[in-house]
Amino acid sequence: MTDTRRPSLAGLVPAHPREVAFGIAAAFGMGVILACQSRINGELGQRLDDGVLAALWSFGSGWVVLLILMALLPGVRRGVRQLLSTVRLPSLRGDSALDRDAGTASRPAYRLRWWQCLGGVCGAYLVVVQSTTVGLVGVAVFTVAVVAGQAATSLVVDRLGLGPAGRTLVTRNRVLGASLALGAVALAVSDEVRTPALLLLAVAPALAGVGTAWQQAVNGRVSATATVDGNGVTGALVAALINFTVGTAALGIAAGVDIILRGLPSEWPAAPQLYLGGLCGVAFITGAAFIVRFTGVLLLGLGAVAGQLVGALVLDGLIPAGDAHLTTVTLIGTLLTLVAVMIAALPTRSARP
């Protein structure tokens, strides 16, 4: 029987198992970096008593770093030009025929819709949540909540083929893992049931996880589109630049309103390590945009989750944030989340091509 399946929209072939293994290992390292960023931005937000300004610094400093890289690397500038030539703006006729004229010699295998360049909005929301909640609920609870939203949404994102790796079947193991992760979140935050305000703050990171899954998918598409001469690193840098540009713009508007209502902080902390959140964000977004084409959104999230959990437990255990501290319930919830992502990563025979 003739195989009538269409190739993925990104025009990519299935990744080699070694590439997938490399991607998961890299995602683990990026997860550790993300846990550190959560602590840095959370501490800066606490010191300033203003999470929005802390988030703006994190995004804005990362944006400046990427602008410098663009000025120094010609490949990044070519990637930006190639990306801009493929983006379709909204029109009265709609964009349902977006991919009909793709695949010409002068363009990548597909074009981008304008909204696929807005992943930075979700990143901006995540950083604001980091800056306002980590100091209260701790890195571990924050991470578990993000994990739940990300794991559940990644199933949908991969099934719809929104990322550059194409469509991925929703298997029994994936659904079981996502469901267990959701239950783990409820357990991890159960200690705060008597404190509704903190329980509500645990919901905000979960929503950030939902946005993170979509952000990683569209950033991966931007990276694939902006890749010039097969250099995936420059494409990933372009994706990070677009992500930080959009996020910085969104946070700039929010910070403007915040300053009008609350004014500027009386002083900024002198500790230099509190200003490294932007570099952590650049490393995470660039790495995610590069490896998502090999792993898909779910496996990327799973690898990063493992790194986040390990990093969060170490940080909360060695350097507690504010009044937050490790409890048995938090530890069990975190371990259950790790088990959940391991189950979701197990292959299913019926899902193999």
N, C-alpha and C positions, 0 to 999 in steps of 0.2 A: 504494500500500500504506500502511496506517495505521501510523504510528510508535508502537510499543508500548513504547518505552523509558521507564522511570520517571525522574522528575527526581531530581537528587541529593538526598541525605538532608538537606542544609542548605537546600534550597529555593532555591538560587542559580542564576542564569542564567549562561551562559558569559561570562567577562570580556572586555571590549573589548581589542583589541590594544594600545591606549595604556595601559590599566590594567596589562596584563601587562608592558609595557616599563617602566612606572614601578615595578612590583613588583620586577623584576630589578635595576633601578638602585638601588632602596632596599636590596635584599638585599646588593648589592655593598658599599654603605657600612656595613651592619651587620656584614658579614664582616670589614672592617677593624677595626671596634670589637671584634669577638670576638678577633682576633689580639692587639690591645692588652690585652684582659682576660686572655688566656692568659699574656702576659708579666708583667702585674701580679701575678696570683695565683701564678704560678710563682716570682717573686722573693720575694713575701711568705712563701710556704711555705718557701723556702730560708732566709730570714733567721730565721724562727721555728723552723726544723727540725721543722715540724709541718704537713703539708698539710691535715689535717682541720680544724684551727683556722683556717687561712687560708681554707678553703672556707666554714666557718661564718661568718666575718666577711663574706665576699663576699655570701653569700646573706642573712645577717641584716641587713646595712646596706641592701641593696636592698629587703628586706621592710619596713623602717622607712620608707623613702622612699615606698613604695606605700601604706602605712597613712596617712601624712600626706596624700597625694593623695586617698585615699578620704574623709578627713575634710573636705577642702576642696572636693571636687567632688560635688554631689548626684547627678549622672548615674552616677557609679561606684557609689554606694550603692544606687541603684535597680537597676543591673545585677547587683550581688551578690544582692539579694533575688530578682530574676527567675531568676538561675542556681540558687539554692538551692531554688526552687519547682519546678524541673524535674528535679533529680537524683533518680534512683531508687536506693535502697539495696538490697543483696542480700537476697533473701527465700528461704524454703523452696521456693516455687513457681518460682523462677528469673526471668529477665528476658527470655525469648525474645520476649515480646509487648510489648516496651518501647515501640514506636512506635505501637501500635494506637490509643491514646487521645490522640495528639499532634494538633496542628493546631487546637486550640480557640481561641476569641477571646482567652482570657486567657493563652495560653502560646505560646512560639515554635513553629516548624514541626516540631521534634522534641525529644525528651528525651535527657538524657545518662545513660549508665550511670555508676555511682559510680567505676569504675576509669578513666574518661576524664578525671577530675580529678587524676590522680596523675602527670602529666607532670613535676612538680617533682622526683620521685625520680631520673629520668634526668638532669635538670639538676644535681642535687646530686652525682651520680656524676661528671659531666663536670668540675665545678669541682674536685672532689677530685683527679681525674687531672691537671688543669691544675696544681694546686698542688704535686703530687708528682713530675711527670715533665718539665715544660717546662725546668726548670733543668738537667736532665741530658741530654735529647735535643735541645733547641732547639725554637723555635717552628715552624720549617719542617717537621721530621720529625713533630712532634706534629700539625700541621695536615693533612699528607698522610695520616696514619693515620686521623684523624677523617673526612676526605673519603671514604676507601675504604668505611668502614662505613656512612656516611650515604648515599653514592650507591647502593650495592647495596640497602640496606634501603628507600630511597625508592621504588624500583621496585615492591616488594611493597606498601608502604603506599598508594601511588597506585592500584595495581591493585585492591586490596581496598576502596578508597574510604573509608579511615579518616579522611581529612581532609575539610574542609568543601567542597572543590571537586568532590567526587564521584569516581567511578571514572575512571581513565585507562589506556588500553591500554598493554601492554608491547610496545614497538616494537623492531625490529632495532637502530636507532641507540642506544636507551637501554641495551639489553643490552650492546652493544659498548662503549659509554662506561663502563658500570659495570665491565666486565671489564678494560678498559685501566687504570682507576683502581686496581683491586686489584693488577695487575701493577706499577704505578708505586710502590705502597707497598712491595712486596718489594724493588724497586730502591733506593728512597730509604733504607731501613734496612739495606741489604746491607753497608754499612761497619761495622755493629755486630755482624756475625755472630760474630765472635770474642769478643764480650762478651755472653753469654747474658742477663745481668741487664738490660742496656739494651735488648736485642731484645725481652724480655718486656714492658718498659715501653712499647715501641712498639705492642704488641698491645692494651694497655689503652685508649689513645685510640681505636683502631679499634672496640672494643666501645662506647665512649662515643658514637661516630658512629652506631652502630646505634640506641642509645637516643634520640639527638637526632632522628632521622627520625620515630620514633613520637611523641616529645614535641611536635614541631612540628605533627603532625597533630591530636593531641587538644587542644592549646592552641588551635588554630584553631577547633575545634568549640566549645570553651568560649567563645571570643570571639564566635562567631556566636550562641550561645545567650544570652549576656549583653548583646548589643547592644540598646539601648533607643532608640526613636524614630529608628532608622536611623543612629545615631552609632556608627560602627565603632571610633572611637578609644577611647571609654569601654569598649566591649566588650573591646578589646585590653588595656586597663589592668586590667580585672577578671580576664582570663586570666592576666596577669602576676602579679597579686596572689595568685591561687589557686596558681600555679606556685611562687612564692616562699614561700608559707605551708607548702606540703607539703615543699618542699626544705629549708627552715629547720628544720622539725620533724625530718626524717630526719637532718640533719646535727647537730642538737642532741643526739640520742640517741647518734650515733657519737662526737661530741666528749666527751660525758659518760664513755663507756667509755675514750676516749683519755686523758682527764685522770686517770682513776683509775689507769690503767696507767703513764702517763709523767709525769704532773704538768703544771703550767703552764710556759710558756716563762719563762726567766729575765728577759727584757726584750723589749719590742716595739720595732720599728724606728721611728725618728723621721721618716723621709721621708714626707711627706703623700701623695705620688702612689701609694704602695703600698696605699692604702686606698680607691682609686677603682674597684676591681673590681665592687663592687655596682652602681654607677651604670651601668657598661658592660653589666652583665647585665640591668638594667631596660630599657635602650634596645634591646638585642637581642631579648629575649623579647617585649616589647610590640610592636616592629616586626614580628617574625615572625608573631605571632598576628594582626596586622592584614592583612598582605599575602598570607598563605597562601591565603586564599579566592580571590584572583585568579590566583595562579601555580601552585597545587598544591605538594605537598611537594617533588617533584623539582626543579622550576625554582627554587623558593625556595632549596633547598640549593645548586644550581648557581651562582646569583648570589652567595650568601654565600661559597661556596667560592672564587670568583674574588677576592673581596675579602680573604678570609683568606690566600690564597696571596701576593697582592701585599703585604699588610701583614706577613706572616711573613718574606718575603724581605728586605724593607726593615729590619725589626727585627733579624733575625739578621745582616744585612750591616753595619748601622751600629752596633748595640749588641749584640754577642754575649752570650748568657746563659751564665755559668759557663764550663765547658770546651767547650761546644757551639760549633761554627763551621760556616760554609757550606763544603760540599765540592762537587766537580763532580757526583758521584753524586746528592747531595741536590738540587742544582739541576735536573739532568736529570729526576729523579723528580717534582719539583714541576711542571716544564713539561709532562711527560707527563700528569700529573693534570689540568692545565688543558686540554690537548688532549682528554682523555677527557670532561670535562664539556661541552666545546663540541660534541663529536660527539653526546653524549646529548641535547643541546638541539635538534639539527636535526630539523625536522618530517619526518614520513613521510606520504605521500599517503593510504595506506590507513588511517592512524590518524585522519584528519580526520572530523568528524561529517558 
